[in-house]
Amino acid sequence: MSSNGTNATVISFVSGEKVDTTDEERTVENRDFAEIVRMAEAIVFASAEPVSERALAARLPEGADIPAAMAELQRIYSSRGVNLVRVAGAWAFRTAGDLAFLMSRDAVQQKKLSRAALEVLAIIAYHQPVTRAEIEEIRGVETSKGTLDTLLETEWVRMRGRRRTPGRPVTYGTTDSFLDHFALEEIRDLPGIEELKGAGLLSARMPANFSIPMPPTDPDELSDEEDPLTDVDLEELGLLTPRALDD
């Protein structure tokens, strides 16, 4: 081989010029990617809970392009009876929105939420972290413990922590189950004022200064005004028995 030919090869390698892949190499790459998509599909399908990309990375081949694989899987299912959707930052299969009416016939609603419970749920969703006293201040009426207990039973609401104020009241927030039930990828996807008005849920004659707070970016992270719940707190709130503490 001539020196010119050798130099050309070296220069091409060092300069980082893209070397054309052969049809055979592209075929292998496509086959490998298709297999990763199939594996991701199997993992999400078999999981009872939404699957995070971190969990997928732990089970898929090292170096797998997970965002690309999930985008492809989402495309594949976009026109099917079930869709691949993001729930609380994770992936899950859900019935296509336009076919939800088929499932409503078999759905069993164990307990219908009262108007008061729906109001409290909305306040918690938009104002979290929020205490019972703050909920009552917003509603203008007393909020019974039974209403909060009902929401806790649905697992849409949870006790987050304790406010760093006298009495250390418990703060409330929403859960991933809340996001899943209402088909929200994250809490900040809650509808704004214009969307609520368009749906007829707010009067068009609201005061000019009326506003809806923006939920936190990460509802799981405690604010600077909150302390985490300790085992002692959990015992006092009836969420942890003394026996569990002894163990």
C-alpha positions as CSV (number, residue, x, y, z in Angstrom):
1,M,0.0,0.0,0.0
2,S,1.4,3.4,-0.9
3,S,2.3,6.0,1.8
4,N,-0.4,8.3,0.4
5,G,-3.1,5.6,1.0
6,T,-1.9,5.0,4.5
7,N,-1.9,8.7,5.4
8,A,-5.4,9.1,4.0
9,T,-6.6,6.4,6.3
10,V,-5.0,7.8,9.4
11,I,-6.2,11.4,8.7
12,S,-9.7,10.1,8.2
13,F,-9.6,8.3,11.6
14,V,-8.0,11.1,13.5
15,S,-10.3,13.9,12.1
16,G,-13.3,12.0,13.2
17,E,-14.9,11.8,9.7
18,K,-17.9,9.6,9.6
19,V,-17.3,6.3,7.9
20,D,-20.2,5.0,5.9
21,T,-21.7,1.8,7.4
22,T,-22.4,-1.1,5.2
23,D,-25.9,-2.3,4.5
24,E,-25.1,-5.4,6.6
25,E,-24.0,-3.3,9.6
26,R,-27.1,-1.2,9.4
27,T,-29.2,-4.4,9.3
28,V,-27.5,-5.6,12.5
29,E,-28.0,-2.3,14.2
30,N,-31.7,-2.2,13.3
31,R,-32.2,-5.8,14.4
32,D,-30.5,-5.0,17.8
33,F,-32.7,-1.9,18.3
34,A,-35.8,-3.8,17.4
35,E,-34.9,-6.4,20.0
36,I,-34.4,-3.7,22.6
37,V,-37.9,-2.3,21.8
38,R,-39.4,-5.8,22.2
39,M,-37.6,-6.3,25.5
40,A,-38.8,-2.9,26.8
41,E,-42.4,-3.8,25.7
42,A,-42.3,-7.0,27.6
43,I,-41.0,-5.3,30.8
44,V,-43.7,-2.6,30.8
45,F,-46.4,-5.0,29.8
46,A,-45.6,-7.4,32.7
47,S,-45.3,-4.7,35.3
48,A,-48.3,-3.9,37.6
49,E,-46.9,-0.4,38.1
50,P,-45.5,2.3,35.8
51,V,-41.8,1.5,34.9
52,S,-39.2,4.2,35.2
53,E,-36.4,4.6,32.7
54,R,-33.9,3.8,35.4
55,A,-35.6,0.5,36.0
56,L,-35.5,-0.2,32.3
57,A,-31.8,0.6,32.1
58,A,-31.2,-1.9,34.9
59,R,-32.8,-4.7,32.8
60,L,-32.0,-3.8,29.2
61,P,-28.6,-4.4,27.6
62,E,-25.9,-1.9,28.6
63,G,-25.8,1.1,26.3
64,A,-29.4,0.7,25.1
65,D,-30.9,4.0,23.9
66,I,-33.9,3.9,26.1
67,P,-35.5,7.2,25.1
68,A,-35.3,6.2,21.5
69,A,-36.7,2.7,22.2
70,M,-39.6,4.1,24.2
71,A,-40.4,6.7,21.5
72,E,-40.5,3.9,18.9
73,L,-42.7,1.8,21.2
74,Q,-45.0,4.8,21.8
75,R,-45.3,5.3,18.0
76,I,-46.1,1.6,17.4
77,Y,-49.0,1.7,20.0
78,S,-50.2,5.2,19.0
79,S,-53.1,3.9,16.9
80,R,-53.9,0.7,18.9
81,G,-56.5,0.0,21.5
82,V,-53.9,0.5,24.2
83,N,-51.3,3.3,24.2
84,L,-47.9,3.7,25.9
85,V,-48.1,6.7,28.1
86,R,-45.9,8.5,30.7
87,V,-47.3,8.5,34.3
88,A,-45.4,10.4,37.0
89,G,-42.3,10.2,34.9
90,A,-42.5,6.5,34.2
91,W,-44.0,4.3,31.4
92,A,-47.2,2.3,31.4
93,F,-49.8,0.9,29.0
94,R,-53.2,2.4,29.2
95,T,-56.5,2.0,27.3
96,A,-56.7,4.5,24.5
97,G,-58.5,7.6,25.5
98,D,-61.2,7.3,22.9
99,L,-62.0,3.7,24.0
100,A,-62.3,4.5,27.7
101,F,-66.1,4.3,27.5
102,L,-65.8,0.5,26.9
103,M,-64.1,0.0,30.3
104,S,-66.5,2.2,32.2
105,R,-69.2,-0.5,32.1
106,D,-67.0,-2.9,34.1
107,A,-65.5,-0.3,36.4
108,V,-66.7,-0.6,40.0
109,Q,-66.7,2.6,42.0
110,Q,-66.5,1.6,45.6
111,K,-67.1,5.0,47.1
112,K,-68.3,8.1,45.4
113,L,-66.4,11.2,46.7
114,S,-68.6,13.9,48.2
115,R,-68.5,17.5,47.0
116,A,-66.5,18.4,50.1
117,A,-63.9,15.7,49.4
118,L,-63.5,16.8,45.7
119,E,-63.0,20.4,46.9
120,V,-60.4,19.3,49.4
121,L,-58.7,17.1,46.8
122,A,-58.5,20.0,44.4
123,I,-57.0,22.3,47.1
124,I,-54.4,19.7,48.0
125,A,-53.5,19.1,44.4
126,Y,-52.9,22.8,43.6
127,H,-51.7,24.1,47.0
128,Q,-49.5,21.2,48.2
129,P,-47.9,21.1,50.6
130,V,-51.0,22.3,52.6
131,T,-52.2,21.8,56.2
132,R,-55.8,21.1,57.3
133,A,-56.0,24.6,58.7
134,E,-54.9,26.1,55.4
135,I,-57.5,23.9,53.6
136,E,-60.2,25.3,55.9
137,E,-59.0,28.8,55.3
138,I,-59.3,28.4,51.5
139,R,-62.7,26.7,51.7
140,G,-64.0,29.0,54.3
141,V,-65.6,26.1,56.2
142,E,-64.4,23.4,58.6
143,T,-62.9,20.3,57.0
144,S,-63.8,17.1,58.9
145,K,-61.2,14.4,59.6
146,G,-63.5,11.9,57.8
147,T,-63.1,13.8,54.6
148,L,-59.3,13.6,54.8
149,D,-59.4,10.0,55.8
150,T,-61.5,9.2,52.8
151,L,-59.0,10.8,50.5
152,L,-56.2,9.0,52.2
153,E,-58.0,5.7,51.7
154,T,-58.2,6.4,47.9
155,E,-54.4,6.6,48.0
156,W,-54.6,9.8,46.0
157,V,-53.5,11.9,49.0
158,R,-50.7,11.3,51.5
159,M,-49.3,12.8,54.6
160,R,-46.1,14.5,53.5
161,G,-44.5,15.9,56.6
162,R,-45.0,18.5,59.4
163,R,-45.0,22.3,59.0
164,R,-42.3,24.1,60.9
165,T,-44.9,26.2,62.8
166,P,-46.3,26.0,66.3
167,G,-48.2,22.7,66.7
168,R,-46.2,21.2,63.8
169,P,-49.4,20.5,61.7
170,V,-49.3,17.7,59.2
171,T,-48.9,18.7,55.5
172,Y,-50.8,16.9,52.7
173,G,-49.9,16.2,49.1
174,T,-50.9,14.0,46.2
175,T,-49.5,10.7,45.2
176,D,-48.4,8.9,42.0
177,S,-51.8,7.1,42.1
178,F,-53.4,10.5,41.8
179,L,-51.4,11.2,38.6
180,D,-52.1,7.7,37.3
181,H,-55.9,8.0,37.8
182,F,-56.2,11.4,36.2
183,A,-53.7,10.5,33.4
184,L,-51.2,13.2,34.3
185,E,-47.5,12.8,33.5
186,E,-46.6,15.2,36.4
187,I,-48.5,17.4,38.8
188,R,-47.7,20.6,36.8
189,D,-49.9,19.1,34.0
190,L,-53.0,20.1,36.1
191,P,-55.3,22.3,34.1
192,G,-54.9,26.1,34.4
193,I,-57.6,28.8,34.7
194,E,-58.4,29.0,31.0
195,E,-58.7,25.2,30.7
196,L,-61.0,25.1,33.8
197,K,-63.2,27.9,32.4
198,G,-63.4,26.1,29.1
199,A,-64.6,22.9,30.8
200,G,-67.2,24.9,32.6
201,L,-65.6,24.3,36.0
202,L,-65.0,28.0,36.7
203,S,-67.2,30.9,36.2
204,A,-66.2,33.3,33.4
205,R,-67.0,36.1,35.8
206,M,-64.2,35.3,38.3
207,P,-62.6,38.3,40.1
208,A,-59.8,40.0,38.0
209,N,-57.2,39.1,40.7
210,F,-58.2,35.4,40.9
211,S,-55.3,33.1,40.4
212,I,-54.5,29.4,40.7
213,P,-51.1,28.5,42.3
214,M,-48.6,26.5,40.2
215,P,-48.0,23.1,41.9
216,P,-44.4,22.3,42.8
217,T,-42.1,20.8,40.2
218,D,-41.3,17.8,42.4
219,P,-44.2,17.2,44.8
220,D,-42.2,14.4,46.5
221,E,-39.5,16.8,47.7
222,L,-40.1,18.5,51.1
223,S,-40.2,22.3,51.2
224,D,-37.9,24.4,53.4
225,E,-40.9,24.8,55.8
226,E,-41.4,21.1,56.3
227,D,-39.9,18.4,58.4
228,P,-40.1,14.7,57.4
229,L,-42.4,12.4,59.3
230,T,-40.5,10.4,61.9
231,D,-41.5,7.0,63.3
232,V,-42.8,8.8,66.4
233,D,-44.9,11.0,64.1
234,L,-46.2,7.9,62.3
235,E,-47.2,6.2,65.5
236,E,-49.0,9.4,66.7
237,L,-50.9,9.5,63.4
238,G,-51.8,5.9,63.7
239,L,-49.7,4.9,60.7
240,L,-47.2,2.8,62.6
241,T,-47.9,0.6,65.6
242,P,-45.7,0.5,68.7
243,R,-45.0,-3.1,67.9
244,A,-43.6,-2.1,64.5
245,L,-41.3,0.4,66.2
246,D,-40.0,-2.3,68.6
247,D,-39.2,-4.6,65.7
